[in-house]
């Protein structure tokens, strides 16, 4: 629930109002801003070009919060799926990540840079790689099997956060 304030409109009747958390566009001009549930300013109220580098893309499979994702072309339609470094899927490199869970055919908010939160068991300072054994996940150990893709996807910055900075993938011989 956003903070509330009192407004004195032209009618002269003082009215309690709720501050705006997310913007729907020009119709919200002049409204008082509140922080969202995470204590941050919602990207929708920031000027264009400022804030997270994100895009809403339809999922071609179920995604879990924190999954690394691959953006792909499904016969002319851009879609997103779990990134996968395994041999038969080495072309599914990590292009971004999601912070929430989504079902297949839903539009997912895909982040192309930033911090992946909600993870566990990470060692700060450890380089992280796209997993060759579990699609959508990262690992501290680079895949070694022939045909698997080695892609550094960032660095653990705490036990539950990873700074996403994807590197160029290399397929093992």
Phi, psi and omega per residue, in radians:
X1 nan 2.284 -3.128
X2 -1.347 2.829 3.073
X3 -1.114 2.743 -3.141
X4 -2.056 2.725 3.121
X5 -2.515 2.939 3.107
X6 -1.795 2.401 -3.132
X7 -2.104 2.399 3.059
X8 -1.907 1.618 -3.124
X9 -1.328 3.085 -3.131
X10 -0.992 -0.541 -3.125
X11 -1.146 -0.326 3.132
X12 1.517 -0.026 3.135
X13 -1.663 2.044 -3.124
X14 -1.167 2.291 -3.058
X15 -2.227 2.385 3.040
X16 -1.391 2.326 -3.140
X17 -2.229 2.709 3.076
X18 -1.765 2.369 3.133
X19 -1.158 2.657 -3.108
X20 -1.430 2.302 3.097
X21 -1.717 -0.758 -3.134
X22 -2.190 2.528 -3.112
X23 -1.639 2.432 3.041
X24 -1.757 0.125 3.102
X25 2.050 -2.685 -3.035
X26 -0.994 -0.500 3.132
X27 -1.117 -0.288 3.135
X28 -1.687 0.132 -3.138
X29 -1.010 2.341 3.085
X30 1.485 -0.047 -3.126
X31 -1.352 2.704 3.098
X32 -1.404 2.402 -3.043
X33 -1.691 2.479 3.027
X34 -2.153 2.719 3.068
X35 -1.325 2.697 3.140
X36 -1.409 -3.034 -3.075
X37 -1.077 -0.415 3.130
X38 -1.573 0.020 -3.133
X39 1.421 0.366 -3.116
X40 -2.137 2.902 3.065
X41 -1.438 2.289 3.125
X42 -1.165 2.443 -3.140
X43 -1.007 -0.478 -3.074
X44 -1.165 -0.283 -3.140
X45 -1.749 -0.026 3.134
X46 -1.525 2.682 3.090
X47 -1.086 2.668 3.099
X48 -1.004 2.352 -3.138
X49 1.592 -0.086 3.120
X50 -2.073 2.336 -3.124
X51 1.996 -2.939 -3.080
X52 -1.148 2.523 3.039
X53 -1.506 1.710 -3.056
X54 -2.317 2.864 3.036
X55 -2.681 2.476 3.066
X56 -1.509 2.093 -3.073
X57 -2.343 2.436 -3.136
X58 -1.230 2.387 3.126
X59 -1.442 2.484 3.020
X60 -1.783 0.013 3.054
X61 -2.775 2.915 3.105
X62 -1.160 2.437 3.115
X63 -2.160 2.504 3.081
X64 -1.803 2.685 3.094
X65 -0.965 2.309 3.138
X66 1.584 -0.058 3.128
X67 -1.158 2.467 2.947
X68 -1.426 2.412 -3.045
X69 -2.210 2.749 3.119
X70 -2.031 2.243 3.081
X71 -1.596 2.265 -3.077
X72 -2.478 2.879 -3.102
X73 -1.783 1.967 3.117
X74 -1.773 1.522 -3.092
X75 0.788 0.914 3.068
X76 1.657 -0.098 3.119
X77 -1.961 2.188 3.113
X78 -1.261 2.261 3.110
X79 -2.381 2.969 3.133
X80 -2.261 2.493 -3.134
X81 -2.535 3.012 3.111
X82 -1.147 2.351 3.025
X83 -1.233 2.595 -3.046
X84 -2.657 2.157 -3.119
X85 -1.654 0.030 -3.092
X86 -1.163 2.787 -3.042
X87 -0.867 -0.879 -3.086
X88 -1.327 -0.222 -3.095
X89 -2.108 0.361 -3.018
X90 -1.017 -0.290 3.107
X91 -1.442 -0.076 -3.132
X92 -1.607 1.102 -3.105
X93 -1.220 2.795 3.132
X94 -1.398 2.020 3.059
X95 -1.770 -0.361 -3.085
X96 -2.963 -2.845 -3.129
X97 -2.670 2.871 3.064
X98 -2.092 2.605 3.124
X99 -1.841 -0.103 3.124
X100 -2.265 2.906 3.082
X101 -1.524 2.533 3.130
X102 -2.441 2.571 3.055
X103 -1.599 2.753 3.077
X104 -0.946 2.433 -3.138
X105 1.384 -0.079 3.047
X106 -1.474 2.746 3.030
X107 -1.476 2.203 3.140
X108 -1.832 2.503 3.020
X109 -1.513 1.888 -3.084
X110 -1.722 2.261 3.095
X111 -1.716 2.352 -3.134
X112 -1.824 -0.066 3.063
X113 -2.791 2.806 3.080
X114 2.127 -2.775 -3.059
X115 -1.914 2.225 3.043
X116 -1.502 2.088 -3.102
X117 -1.888 2.967 3.066
X118 1.406 0.223 3.104
X119 -1.502 -3.113 3.085
X120 -2.667 2.731 3.044
X121 1.314 0.262 -3.134
X122 -1.469 2.677 3.057
X123 -1.879 2.018 -3.117
X124 -0.912 2.393 3.140
X125 1.566 -0.117 -3.109
X126 -1.438 2.258 3.029
X127 -1.142 2.458 -3.112
X128 -2.082 2.562 -3.076
X129 -2.197 2.739 3.017
X130 -1.137 2.298 -3.082
X131 -1.246 2.422 3.061
X132 -1.684 -0.022 -3.115
X133 -2.029 -0.451 3.140
X134 -2.322 1.946 -3.116
X135 -1.001 2.405 3.071
X136 1.541 -0.143 -3.077
X137 -1.935 2.924 3.080
X138 -1.936 2.885 3.127
X139 -2.594 2.683 3.103
X140 -1.417 -0.157 -3.110
X141 -1.961 2.129 3.122
X142 -1.166 2.469 3.086
X143 -1.041 2.485 -3.113
X144 -2.046 -0.203 -3.073
X145 -1.238 2.556 3.083
X146 -1.030 2.352 3.130
X147 1.536 -0.226 3.106
X148 -1.411 2.674 -3.130
X149 -1.654 2.302 3.028
X150 -1.801 2.003 3.101
X151 -2.367 1.992 3.032
X152 -1.249 2.271 -3.085
X153 -1.971 -0.025 3.087
X154 2.616 -2.797 -3.088
X155 -2.324 2.398 3.050
X156 -1.186 2.237 3.137
X157 -1.937 -0.118 3.000
X158 -2.830 -3.108 3.141
X159 -1.155 -0.357 -3.090
X160 -2.286 0.287 -3.139
X161 -2.379 2.513 3.140
X162 -2.284 2.208 3.072
X163 -1.416 1.988 -3.068
X164 -1.419 1.970 3.098
X165 -2.489 1.422 -3.013
X166 -1.174 2.431 3.087
X167 -1.751 3.058 3.099
X168 -1.232 2.337 3.133
X169 -1.366 2.601 3.059
X170 -2.284 2.219 3.122
X171 -1.566 2.250 -3.124
X172 -1.195 2.448 3.104
X173 -1.378 nan nan
